[in-house]
Amino acid sequence: MIVADAVRFVAGNKTILQDVGIALERGEFVGLLGANGAGKSTLLKCLARLVAASAGRITLDGRPIAAFGRREFARSVAFVPQFMPTDMPLTVMDLVQLGRVPHLRGRFGPGDRRIVFAALEQMDLVPDAFRPLAELSGGERQRVALARALVQEPRVLLLDEPTSALDLRHQLQTMRIVRSLAADRGWSVLAAMHDLGLAARFTDRVALLAGGRLSRIGGWDSVLTPDAIRAAYGVTAVVGCVQGLPYVLPSEDEPAARSQSA
């Protein structure tokens, strides 16, 4: 559905992405993993047309993404950032309703209202519908941003750290919702994540970025090996599965990683 081929991104003298290739199939949920600075957010922004790749090709259904009009592209691809601005003078309802704009051909109708209410209900936001965004916690704002993407009804959903500010219950709720969007609606989902255990549990495949390159992609058990984790993150880790639930437990950082952070 959406394909990145030999994508390169350079900012100033720094190469952030180098020859990255990845393809998302219809109904597939892929976790995008890697250490801070590996290029995860930049790749998502390239796919979402928020920044232009320095080289390479990105296509949606075989068409270059630059060939899509803004409204047409917004009906197909939604991006949820890690951080949402807090200074917008909007309520939760206001922001979520904005997700319907690419689909409107006139006034906001009953069908649009049903879609908005369903998203608010799905994300546990109905009691907060008329609260100003400025009053929300980071986790609440994150759920609002996802609700806005839900009402946008895209075919491709790009998520930047969707669970980073959420408590345990809402982490699981969000991942189950995203999993169902892929499985039941056929959406293609790419989510940058730091929680390797959650990624292993809920995604179809994981892609591991290291130094701006895609080092591995595949099932979690073939990608998240102790050697690959050591190479990408600079830590030793214990990887396993208990009662069908995968886990990744860092045990010690490598000497090189400690000296770099000192």
C-alpha positions in Angstrom: 0.0 0.0 0.0 2.7 2.5 1.0 6.3 1.9 -0.1 9.6 3.7 0.7 12.4 2.8 -1.6 16.0 3.9 -0.9 14.9 6.9 1.1 17.6 9.2 2.3 17.2 12.3 4.5 20.0 14.8 5.1 19.8 17.8 7.5 22.8 20.1 7.1 25.8 17.9 7.2 24.1 15.1 9.0 22.6 12.0 7.3 19.6 10.9 9.3 18.2 8.3 6.9 20.3 6.3 4.5 18.8 4.1 1.8 15.8 3.0 3.9 13.4 0.7 2.2 10.1 -0.5 3.8 6.7 -1.6 2.4 3.5 -1.8 4.4 0.8 -4.2 3.2 -2.9 -3.7 3.6 -4.0 -4.6 7.1 -0.5 -4.9 8.5 0.8 -3.4 11.8 4.5 -2.8 11.8 6.5 -1.6 14.8 9.4 0.8 14.0 12.1 0.4 16.6 15.5 1.9 17.3 17.4 4.0 19.7 17.0 7.8 20.1 18.3 9.5 17.0 18.0 6.3 14.8 15.7 8.1 12.4 12.3 6.8 13.4 10.4 10.1 13.6 12.1 11.4 10.4 11.0 8.3 8.4 7.4 8.8 9.6 7.5 12.5 8.6 8.8 11.6 5.2 6.0 9.1 4.7 3.5 11.7 5.9 4.8 14.4 3.6 5.7 16.6 6.5 9.3 16.7 5.2 10.6 15.8 1.8 13.1 13.0 1.5 16.5 14.1 0.1 16.6 11.1 -2.2 14.6 7.9 -2.9 11.0 7.3 -3.7 7.8 7.0 -1.6 4.6 5.7 -3.3 1.1 5.1 -2.2 -0.8 2.5 -4.3 2.0 2.9 -6.8 1.7 6.7 -7.1 4.4 9.1 -5.8 3.0 10.7 -2.7 3.8 14.2 -4.1 1.3 13.5 -6.9 -1.6 13.5 -4.4 -3.6 16.6 -3.7 -3.6 17.7 0.0 -7.3 16.6 0.6 -6.8 13.4 -1.3 -3.7 12.5 0.6 -5.3 13.4 4.0 -8.1 10.9 3.2 -5.5 8.2 2.8 -2.7 8.9 5.3 -3.0 10.1 8.9 0.0 11.1 11.2 -0.1 11.2 15.0 2.8 13.1 16.5 4.4 12.2 19.8 3.7 15.7 21.2 0.7 17.8 20.5 0.8 21.6 20.9 -0.9 22.8 24.1 -1.5 26.4 23.2 -4.4 25.8 20.7 -7.6 27.4 21.9 -9.7 24.3 21.2 -11.7 21.8 23.1 -11.3 18.0 22.8 -14.4 17.9 20.6 -13.0 20.7 18.3 -9.8 19.0 17.6 -11.3 15.5 17.0 -13.8 17.0 14.6 -11.0 18.5 12.5 -10.2 14.9 11.5 -13.4 14.9 9.4 -12.3 17.9 7.3 -10.8 15.9 4.4 -14.1 14.1 3.9 -16.5 17.1 4.1 -18.2 18.3 1.0 -20.5 20.7 2.8 -21.8 21.0 6.3 -20.8 18.7 9.2 -23.6 16.1 9.1 -25.1 13.5 11.4 -22.9 10.8 9.9 -19.8 12.8 10.8 -21.1 13.4 14.3 -21.6 9.6 14.8 -18.0 8.9 13.7 -16.7 11.6 16.1 -18.7 10.3 19.0 -17.6 6.7 18.3 -13.9 7.8 18.4 -14.4 9.7 21.6 -16.0 6.7 23.2 -13.3 4.3 21.9 -10.6 6.4 23.4 -12.4 7.0 26.8 -12.8 10.7 26.0 -16.6 11.3 26.2 -16.5 12.9 29.7 -13.7 15.2 28.4 -15.3 16.2 25.1 -15.7 19.9 26.0 -12.6 20.4 28.1 -9.9 22.8 26.7 -6.9 21.0 25.4 -4.7 23.2 27.6 -6.2 21.4 30.7 -5.3 17.9 29.6 -2.4 15.8 30.8 0.1 14.5 28.2 -1.5 11.1 28.1 -5.0 12.6 27.6 -3.7 14.8 24.7 -2.1 11.7 23.2 -5.5 9.9 23.2 -7.2 13.0 21.7 -4.6 13.0 18.8 -5.3 9.4 18.1 -9.1 10.0 18.2 -8.6 12.7 15.6 -6.8 10.2 13.4 -9.5 7.7 13.9 -12.2 10.0 12.5 -10.0 10.9 9.6 -10.5 7.2 8.5 -7.3 6.9 6.6 -5.9 3.8 4.9 -2.4 4.3 6.3 -1.9 5.3 10.0 1.6 6.6 11.1 2.1 6.8 14.8 5.1 8.4 16.6 5.4 6.9 20.1 1.6 6.4 20.6 2.0 4.9 24.1 4.8 7.0 25.6 2.7 9.1 27.9 0.0 6.6 28.7 -0.6 4.6 31.9 -0.5 0.8 31.7 -4.3 0.4 31.1 -4.4 3.0 28.3 -1.2 1.5 26.7 -2.9 -1.8 26.4 -6.2 -0.2 25.2 -4.4 1.9 22.6 -2.4 -1.1 21.2 -5.6 -3.2 21.0 -7.4 -0.5 19.2 -4.5 0.0 16.7 -4.3 -3.8 16.3 -8.0 -3.9 15.4 -7.8 -1.0 13.0 -5.3 -3.1 11.0 -7.0 -6.4 11.4 -10.6 -5.4 11.0 -10.5 -2.3 8.9 -7.5 -3.2 6.8 -5.5 -0.1 7.7 -1.7 -0.2 7.3 -0.1 1.0 10.5 3.5 2.0 11.1 4.3 2.9 14.7 7.6 4.2 16.2 7.9 2.6 19.6 10.4 2.3 22.4 8.6 -0.5 24.4 10.0 -3.6 22.7 7.7 -5.9 24.6 4.6 -4.1 23.5 5.8 -4.0 19.9 6.5 -7.7 20.0 3.1 -8.5 21.5 0.9 -6.5 19.1 2.6 -6.0 15.8 2.8 -8.3 12.7 6.4 -7.3 12.0 9.1 -5.1 13.6 11.6 -3.0 11.7 14.8 -2.1 13.5 16.6 1.2 12.6 20.2 1.7 13.6 22.3 4.7 12.6 19.7 5.8 10.0 19.7 2.4 8.2 17.1 -0.4 8.4 19.2 -3.2 9.9 16.5 -5.9 10.3 12.8 -6.4 9.6 10.6 -9.4 10.3 8.8 -11.2 13.1 9.8 -10.1 16.6 11.5 -13.3 17.5 13.8 -13.1 14.5 14.6 -9.3 14.9 14.8 -8.8 18.6 17.7 -11.1 19.3 20.2 -10.2 22.1 22.8 -9.5 19.5 20.6 -7.2 17.5 19.5 -5.3 20.6 23.1 -5.0 21.7 24.1 -3.5 18.3 21.1 -1.1 18.1 20.8 0.0 21.7 24.2 -0.7 23.3 22.7 -2.9 26.0 22.6 -6.6 26.8 19.0 -8.0 27.1 17.1 -11.1 28.0 14.4 -12.0 25.5 11.7 -14.5 26.0 8.1 -15.4 26.3 5.9 -16.2 29.3 2.3 -17.5 28.8 2.4 -16.4 25.2 3.5 -12.8 26.1 6.9 -11.8 24.7 9.3 -9.7 26.9 12.6 -7.9 26.4 14.4 -7.0 29.6 17.6 -4.9 29.5 20.1 -6.3 31.9 23.2 -4.0 31.5 24.4 -1.3 29.2 27.6 -1.9 27.3 30.8 0.0 28.3 30.8 2.0 25.0 27.2 3.1 25.6 28.1 4.3 29.1 31.1 6.3 28.0 29.0 8.0 25.2 26.4 9.0 27.7 28.8 10.3 30.3 
